[in-house]
Amino acid sequence: MTSSVSETPAGGLITKVHPRSAARRAGLHSGDRLLSVNGHSVEDVIDVQYYAAEYDLSFVINRNGRQLRKRTRRREGEPLGIDFEHPTFDIDIRRCNNLCEFCFVLQMAPRFRRTLYIKDDDYRYSFLFGHYVTLTNLSDHDTQRIMDQHLSPLYVSVHATDDELRRDYLRNATAPDILPQLRMFIDHGIEFHTQIVVTPGHNDGDYLERSVRDLAELYPSVRSVSIVPVGLTKHHKYQMRPHTVAEANQILDTCQAWQDEFHDELGVNFVYPTDEWYLVTRRPVPPVEEIDGLDLHENGLGMVRHFMDEWQASQQELGQQPQVKHLTLVTATLFGPTLEQHAIEFAQKSGVRTDVVQVLNDRLGHSITVAGLLMADDVIAQLQKGDKALGDVVVLPRIMFDHPQGLSLDDKSPLDVARALNRPIALVDLMGDLVDIVDGRPALYVDPQQDELLSPDAIKSEGGWAVEKLL
C-alpha cells in the first residue's frame, strides 16, 4: 500500500469501541485519540479503514497525554469496531472555491447559525456519504490519495461539460477541465455518479444535450447523470429563475427520450430526473426499476417512490385498536399533495382522523418547497393560526431536525415545537412510522411536559448536515 502523509497528525477521537471487535481486543478505549494504523498517520476514517485492512494490526494512540502502541491480530470476518467523533479528523472541512450563483449557502437568510454559511466541497464526504462535489479544489495530495486508495465511487457536480460554460456557471476561472479530469481518475479505476443542476437560460437546451452525451461516452465508469432543478430562495441576488411547469414537463420529455435511447445502447437508463420534476408537474413517479438499482437518495432521486412502496408494505401491520384518534401531518408544499393522497388512505384503513398541513417557508421564501428546509417557527406560526384543530399528535418530518444537536434550521428542537403547540410531537420518515404511532410505539416521540430532549443521535442520519457534524 502507498503511504499517505497526513497533513493533520492530530488523529481521530474515539467515541466508542465495540464489543467482540479487533479494537476491543487490542485494548483501545473510548476517549483515546488514534494517531496511526500500521505505521501510517490517519486523517479520517477512510485512512483507518484502508490501513487496517490487514490481519496484523498496530495502533498508536494518545491516552491522557501519553502515546501508547497497541497490537493485535484481526480474526477472519472480525469488525474493526471503532466509532469516531467525526468521520474526518482535521477540524476544517474542505471549503468550496466556487461562487455559483445558485449556491444555496449564498442564498441563505441572515442570522442563522454560522455553520450554515460555510460552503463545503469535500471529496471525503462524497466517498463516505454520497455528497456531490465539484473536484475543483483538489490538492495534489487529494488527487493521488483518491487514486492510491481507490476512493470509488465519487459523486460529482458536473453541471456542464463545456469548460467555458462550466467555469462561468461555477464562477471559477481556474476550474479544471472536467472531462480530462474524469478520464484521469477513470484510468485509475474510479467510478462516478454525476449531477447536472439545470438553470433555465444557462446550462439547459443544447448545453444540456452536449453534457449528457459527453458523460454517456464515459459509461460505465460514469454510472449515472442525475438531472436536478435549480433551487432559489427569496434571498437570491442574481438573475436566475426557477423552471416553469411547462419547462419542467419539457425536461421530463427530453429525459424520457434519452432513457429510451440509452437503455437500448447501454442497457440502463443512465439519465435520472430527480423526484422534484415529477412532483412539480404532477406526473406519475416512475417505479423503482427505472433507477436501475442505484442508490441516489442523497440527490433526491427515488425517495418518493420508496415512500409509496413502503406504505404498500407497512399498511398490513396496522392493528385493530388505534391508540390515538387524530393525527396532524406536517410537510412542505412540494410533497403535500402526495402526502394528502396517502393520508386519506391511511385514515380509511386505520380509523384515525389524519389531517395534512402544508407549511409555507416564510424565512427562505415560498419557492423553497422541500420538507428538509422547513423552519420550526414557520411550523409553529402556521399551525397556531390554522383553522383546524390539531391532532392528538403532531407529526413532523424527521429530516427537519437532521442536525448534530437535533435542531431545525432556525435552532429549535422538537421539544420546543411540542411546548409551543402544547401537543406531543412525533418525527417520521415513512408511512410505517405512522403505523407505529397509532399502535402506541412511536420511535421518535416527545411530550410537551417532558424535560429531556430527544437524543440527537436518534434523530440525525449518517452523513446528514456534514459540515455541522465536523464543526
Residue pairs with C-beta under 8 A, 6 or more apart in sequence:
1 40
1 50
1 51
1 148
2 144
2 148
3 39
3 40
4 40
4 43
4 47
4 141
4 144
4 145
4 148
4 149
5 41
5 141
6 41
6 42
6 43
6 47
7 43
7 90
7 141
8 43
8 89
8 90
8 91
9 35
9 41
10 33
10 89
10 90
10 91
11 33
11 34
11 35
11 36
11 41
11 42
11 61
11 62
11 89
12 33
12 34
12 42
12 44
12 45
12 48
12 84
12 85
12 86
12 89
13 31
13 32
13 33
13 84
13 85
13 86
13 89
14 28
14 29
14 30
14 31
14 32
14 33
14 34
14 61
14 82
14 83
14 84
14 85
15 30
15 83
15 84
15 85
16 30
16 82
16 83
17 23
17 24
17 28
17 29
17 30
17 81
17 82
17 83
18 24
18 79
18 81
18 82
18 83
19 81
20 78
20 79
20 81
21 78
21 79
21 80
21 81
21 82
22 52
22 57
22 72
22 74
22 75
22 78
22 79
22 80
22 81
23 59
23 80
23 81
23 82
24 81
25 72
26 57
26 59
26 70
26 71
26 72
27 70
27 72
28 34
28 59
28 61
28 70
28 82
29 63
31 63
32 61
32 62
32 63
33 61
33 62
33 63
34 42
34 48
34 59
34 60
34 61
34 82
34 84
35 41
35 42
35 60
35 61
35 62
35 67
36 42
36 59
36 60
37 47
37 48
37 51
37 52
37 57
37 58
37 59
38 51
38 52
38 54
38 56
38 57
38 58
39 58
40 47
40 51
41 47
42 48
42 51
42 89
43 88
43 89
43 90
44 87
44 88
44 89
44 90
44 124
45 84
45 87
45 88
45 128
46 124
46 127
46 128
46 149
46 151
47 149
48 80
48 82
48 84
49 80
50 149
52 74
52 80
54 74
55 73
55 74
56 71
56 73
56 74
57 71
57 72
57 73
57 74
58 69
58 70
58 71
59 69
59 70
59 71
60 67
60 68
60 69
60 70
61 67
61 68
61 69
61 70
62 68
74 80
86 469
86 470
87 124
87 125
87 128
87 463
87 469
88 122
88 124
88 125
88 470
91 470
91 471
93 118
93 120
93 122
93 125
93 466
93 467
93 470
93 471
94 120
94 121
94 122
94 123
94 124
94 137
94 142
95 118
95 119
95 120
95 121
95 137
96 103
96 119
96 120
96 121
96 134
96 136
96 137
97 121
97 136
97 137
97 172
97 174
98 119
98 121
98 134
98 136
98 170
98 171
98 172
98 175
99 106
99 170
99 171
99 172
100 106
100 169
100 170
100 171
101 171
101 236
101 237
101 238
101 240
102 197
102 199
102 230
102 231
102 232
102 236
102 240
103 119
104 231
104 233
105 116
105 117
105 118
105 119
106 119
106 237
107 232
107 233
107 235
107 236
107 237
107 364
108 116
108 117
108 233
108 235
108 364
109 233
109 235
109 363
109 364
112 409
112 410
113 411
113 468
115 467
115 468
115 471
116 409
116 468
118 467
118 471
120 131
120 466
120 467
121 133
121 134
121 136
121 137
122 131
122 133
122 466
123 133
123 135
123 138
123 142
123 146
123 151
123 154
124 151
125 131
125 133
125 463
125 466
126 132
126 133
126 154
126 155
126 156
127 151
127 152
127 153
127 154
128 463
129 298
129 462
129 463
129 466
130 155
130 193
130 295
130 296
130 298
130 299
130 463
131 155
131 298
131 463
131 466
132 155
132 156
132 157
132 195
132 298
132 299
133 154
133 155
133 156
133 157
134 156
134 157
134 170
134 175
135 154
135 156
135 176
135 178
135 181
136 170
136 172
136 174
136 175
136 176
138 146
145 151
146 154
146 185
146 188
146 190
147 185
147 188
147 190
150 188
150 189
150 190
151 190
152 189
152 190
152 191
153 190
153 191
153 192
153 193
153 223
154 185
154 190
154 191
154 192
154 193
155 192
155 193
155 194
155 195
155 298
155 299
156 178
156 182
156 192
156 193
156 194
156 195
157 194
157 195
157 196
157 197
158 166
158 178
158 194
158 195
158 196
158 211
158 215
158 225
159 166
159 169
159 170
159 195
159 196
159 197
159 203
159 211
160 166
160 169
160 196
160 203
160 207
160 211
161 178
161 179
161 210
161 211
161 214
161 215
162 207
162 210
162 211
163 175
163 177
163 178
165 202
165 203
165 207
166 175
166 178
167 173
167 174
167 175
169 199
169 202
169 203
179 214
179 218
182 192
182 218
182 221
182 222
183 218
185 192
186 192
186 218
186 221
186 222
190 221
191 220
191 221
191 222
191 223
192 218
192 221
192 222
192 223
193 222
193 223
193 224
193 226
193 294
193 296
193 299
194 215
194 222
194 224
194 225
194 226
195 225
195 226
195 227
195 228
195 299
196 203
196 208
196 211
196 212
196 225
196 226
196 227
196 228
197 203
197 228
197 229
197 230
198 204
198 208
198 227
198 228
198 229
198 230
198 243
198 251
199 230
199 240
200 230
200 240
200 241
200 242
200 243
200 244
200 247
201 241
202 240
203 211
204 251
208 227
208 254
209 254
211 225
212 225
212 258
212 271
215 222
215 225
216 222
216 225
216 262
216 266
216 270
219 266
219 268
219 270
220 266
223 294
224 270
224 271
224 272
224 292
224 294
224 296
225 270
225 271
225 272
226 272
226 273
226 274
226 296
226 299
226 301
227 251
227 255
227 271
227 272
227 273
227 274
227 277
228 274
228 276
228 299
228 300
229 242
229 243
229 248
229 251
229 274
229 276
229 277
229 280
230 240
230 242
230 243
231 242
231 367
231 368
231 370
232 240
232 241
232 242
232 365
232 367
233 364
233 365
233 367
233 368
234 364
234 365
234 366
234 367
235 364
235 365
242 367
243 251
243 280
245 280
245 281
248 277
248 280
248 281
249 281
249 283
251 273
251 277
252 273
252 277
252 278
252 281
252 283
255 271
255 272
255 273
255 277
258 270
258 271
259 269
259 270
259 271
259 290
262 268
262 269
262 270
262 271
263 269
263 270
268 292
269 290
269 291
269 292
272 290
272 291
272 294
272 296
272 301
273 301
274 299
274 300
274 301
275 285
275 300
275 301
275 302
275 303
275 304
275 305
276 300
276 334
276 370
277 283
278 284
278 285
278 286
278 304
279 285
279 304
279 334
279 335
279 337
279 338
280 334
282 337
285 304
285 305
285 308
286 305
287 305
288 302
288 305
288 306
288 309
291 301
291 302
291 305
295 302
296 302
297 303
297 306
298 463
304 335
304 338
306 430
307 338
307 342
307 430
307 431
308 338
308 342
310 430
310 431
310 432
311 342
311 345
311 346
311 430
311 431
311 432
313 432
314 430
314 431
314 432
314 435
315 345
315 346
315 349
315 431
315 435
317 432
317 435
317 439
318 349
318 350
318 435
318 438
318 439
319 438
319 439
322 350
322 351
322 352
322 438
322 439
323 437
323 438
323 439
323 440
324 352
324 391
324 392
324 393
324 437
324 438
324 440
325 352
325 353
325 392
326 352
326 353
326 354
326 355
326 389
326 391
326 392
327 352
327 353
327 354
327 355
327 391
327 392
327 393
327 394
327 395
327 434
327 437
327 438
328 355
328 356
328 357
328 383
328 388
328 390
328 391
328 393
328 394
328 395
328 423
329 339
329 343
329 354
329 355
329 356
329 357
329 395
329 434
330 356
330 357
330 359
330 374
330 379
330 383
330 394
330 395
330 396
330 397
331 339
331 356
331 357
331 358
331 359
331 371
331 397
332 358
332 359
332 361
332 368
332 369
332 370
332 371
332 373
332 374
332 397
333 358
333 359
333 360
333 366
333 369
334 369
334 370
334 371
335 370
335 371
336 356
336 358
339 356
340 356
342 431
343 354
343 355
343 356
344 354
346 352
346 354
346 431
346 434
347 353
347 354
350 434
350 435
350 438
352 438
353 391
354 391
354 434
355 388
355 391
357 382
357 383
357 386
357 388
359 374
359 378
359 379
359 382
359 383
360 366
360 378
360 382
361 368
361 369
361 373
361 374
361 375
361 378
362 375
362 378
362 381
363 375
363 377
363 378
363 409
363 410
364 373
364 375
371 397
371 399
371 400
372 397
372 399
372 400
372 402
373 409
374 397
374 400
374 408
374 409
375 408
375 409
375 410
375 412
376 400
376 408
376 409
376 410
376 412
376 416
376 417
377 410
377 412
379 396
379 400
379 417
380 412
380 417
380 420
380 421
383 390
383 394
383 421
384 420
384 421
390 421
390 423
391 423
392 423
392 424
393 423
393 424
393 425
393 426
393 437
393 442
393 445
394 417
394 418
394 421
394 423
394 424
394 425
394 426
395 425
395 426
395 427
395 428
395 433
395 434
395 437
396 414
396 417
396 425
396 426
396 427
396 428
397 427
397 428
397 429
398 427
398 428
398 429
398 444
398 459
399 429
399 461
399 464
400 408
400 409
400 427
401 407
401 408
401 413
401 414
401 427
401 459
401 460
402 459
402 460
402 461
402 464
402 465
403 456
403 459
403 460
403 464
403 465
403 468
404 456
404 460
404 465
404 468
404 469
405 413
405 456
406 413
406 414
406 453
406 454
406 455
406 456
406 459
406 460
407 413
413 453
413 454
414 425
414 427
414 444
414 446
414 453
414 454
414 459
415 425
415 446
415 448
415 450
415 453
415 454
417 425
418 424
418 425
418 446
418 447
418 448
419 448
421 448
422 448
423 448
424 445
424 446
424 447
424 448
425 445
425 446
425 448
426 433
426 437
426 442
426 444
426 445
426 446
427 433
427 444
427 445
427 454
427 459
428 434
428 437
428 444
433 442
433 443
433 444
436 442
436 443
437 445
443 458
444 454
444 458
444 459
446 453
446 454
460 469
